[in-house]
């Protein structure tokens, strides 16, 4: 038998967490503010990063050592989907896609017990831009939103 009182309690329980998103996403930390700007005029790209990160060449690292990001640029005549398909072997998460005014990025993620690796790939002309990130698996949810904002800040000149 079902009563009005049961329905009322059910309604409260169902709407209690309304607007808070999925439970698995509640642990994701908000993105840090991107105040540093890195521009490479020779390789023709620009991106933003958190101002407290260390920058050595095209290697960016978080002060605590939990996240390391390396940018590489290579010549490749193949199209972006072909490049992504060749790199995607063993990917543990669905591919991500980010489109900005100057770039379309394909994001591939490999999760492991110790570290998570993510590669964002963009292409302009015959140049392939790769942003390779390695992060301790336990800290991944703390940095994933910040990394997404870094990818969104990429400008291919």
C-alpha positions as CSV (number, residue, x, y, z in Angstrom):
1,X,0.0,0.0,0.0
2,X,1.2,3.5,-0.8
3,X,0.1,6.5,1.2
4,X,0.3,10.3,0.6
5,X,2.8,10.5,3.5
6,X,5.1,8.0,1.7
7,X,4.9,10.1,-1.5
8,X,5.8,13.3,0.5
9,X,8.9,11.6,2.0
10,X,9.9,10.3,-1.4
11,X,9.6,13.7,-2.9
12,X,11.9,15.2,-0.3
13,X,14.5,12.5,-0.6
14,X,14.6,12.7,-4.4
15,X,15.0,16.5,-4.5
16,X,17.4,16.8,-1.6
17,X,20.5,17.0,-3.8
18,X,18.9,18.7,-6.7
19,X,21.3,21.1,-8.4
20,X,24.4,19.6,-6.9
21,X,25.3,17.5,-10.0
22,X,26.3,13.9,-10.1
23,X,27.8,12.4,-6.9
24,X,31.0,11.3,-8.7
25,X,31.7,14.9,-9.8
26,X,31.4,16.5,-6.4
27,X,35.0,15.7,-5.6
28,X,36.2,17.7,-8.6
29,X,38.0,20.9,-7.5
30,X,37.1,24.1,-9.3
31,X,39.6,25.4,-11.9
32,X,42.5,27.6,-10.7
33,X,42.8,31.0,-12.1
34,X,45.0,31.1,-15.2
35,X,47.2,34.2,-14.9
36,X,50.4,33.1,-16.6
37,X,50.7,33.4,-20.3
38,X,53.2,31.4,-22.3
39,X,53.8,32.4,-26.0
40,X,56.1,30.7,-28.4
41,X,56.3,32.8,-31.5
42,X,58.6,30.4,-33.3
43,X,56.2,27.4,-32.9
44,X,53.2,29.7,-33.1
45,X,51.1,28.9,-30.1
46,X,50.0,30.5,-26.8
47,X,48.4,29.1,-23.7
48,X,47.6,30.2,-20.2
49,X,48.6,28.4,-16.9
50,X,48.3,29.0,-13.2
51,X,50.8,31.7,-12.1
52,X,52.4,29.6,-9.4
53,X,53.5,26.8,-11.8
54,X,57.2,26.5,-12.7
55,X,58.0,27.0,-16.4
56,X,61.2,25.5,-17.9
57,X,61.2,25.6,-21.7
58,X,57.9,24.0,-22.8
59,X,57.6,22.1,-19.5
60,X,55.1,23.3,-16.9
61,X,54.9,21.8,-13.4
62,X,52.8,22.4,-10.3
63,X,54.9,23.5,-7.3
64,X,54.0,20.4,-5.3
65,X,55.1,18.1,-8.1
66,X,51.7,16.5,-8.6
67,X,51.2,17.6,-12.2
68,X,53.6,17.9,-15.0
69,X,52.7,19.3,-18.5
70,X,54.9,19.1,-21.5
71,X,54.1,20.8,-24.9
72,X,55.6,19.4,-28.1
73,X,55.2,20.4,-31.7
74,X,55.9,18.0,-34.5
75,X,55.5,18.0,-38.3
76,X,52.8,15.5,-39.5
77,X,50.9,15.5,-42.7
78,X,48.1,13.1,-41.4
79,X,44.8,14.5,-40.4
80,X,43.8,14.9,-36.7
81,X,41.4,12.0,-36.4
82,X,44.0,9.6,-37.9
83,X,46.6,10.8,-35.4
84,X,44.2,10.5,-32.5
85,X,43.2,7.0,-33.6
86,X,46.9,5.8,-33.7
87,X,47.5,7.3,-30.2
88,X,44.3,6.0,-28.6
89,X,45.4,2.5,-27.9
90,X,44.7,1.6,-24.3
91,X,42.6,4.7,-23.5
92,X,40.6,4.3,-20.3
93,X,38.1,7.1,-20.7
94,X,36.0,8.4,-23.5
95,X,37.7,10.9,-25.8
96,X,37.1,14.5,-25.0
97,X,36.8,17.3,-27.6
98,X,37.3,21.0,-27.1
99,X,36.8,23.5,-29.8
100,X,38.1,27.1,-29.5
101,X,38.2,29.9,-32.1
102,X,41.7,28.8,-33.3
103,X,41.9,25.1,-32.5
104,X,40.1,21.9,-32.2
105,X,41.6,19.5,-29.6
106,X,41.1,15.8,-29.1
107,X,41.8,14.7,-25.5
108,X,42.9,11.1,-24.7
109,X,43.2,9.9,-21.1
110,X,44.9,6.8,-19.7
111,X,44.2,6.1,-16.0
112,X,46.5,3.9,-14.0
113,X,46.8,2.9,-10.3
114,X,49.7,5.4,-9.7
115,X,49.3,8.1,-12.3
116,X,46.9,9.4,-14.9
117,X,48.2,10.5,-18.3
118,X,46.3,12.8,-20.6
119,X,47.2,14.1,-24.1
120,X,45.5,17.0,-25.8
121,X,46.2,17.0,-29.6
122,X,45.6,19.9,-32.0
123,X,46.6,20.4,-35.6
124,X,47.2,23.4,-37.8
125,X,48.7,23.0,-41.2
126,X,51.4,20.4,-41.0
127,X,52.1,21.0,-37.3
128,X,50.7,18.8,-34.6
129,X,50.6,20.4,-31.1
130,X,50.6,17.9,-28.2
131,X,50.0,18.8,-24.6
132,X,51.0,15.8,-22.5
133,X,50.0,15.8,-18.8
134,X,51.0,13.3,-16.1
135,X,49.4,13.5,-12.7
136,X,49.2,11.4,-9.6
137,X,46.0,9.4,-9.8
138,X,44.9,10.5,-6.4
139,X,45.1,14.1,-7.3
140,X,43.5,13.8,-10.7
141,X,40.1,15.2,-9.7
142,X,41.8,18.2,-8.1
143,X,43.4,19.2,-11.4
144,X,41.1,18.0,-14.1
145,X,39.1,21.3,-14.2
146,X,42.2,23.4,-14.3
147,X,43.7,21.3,-17.1
148,X,40.5,21.7,-19.1
149,X,40.7,25.5,-18.8
150,X,44.4,25.3,-19.9
151,X,43.3,23.4,-23.0
152,X,40.5,26.0,-23.7
153,X,43.1,28.8,-23.5
154,X,45.3,27.3,-26.3
155,X,45.6,29.7,-29.3
156,X,47.3,28.5,-32.5
157,X,48.8,31.6,-34.1
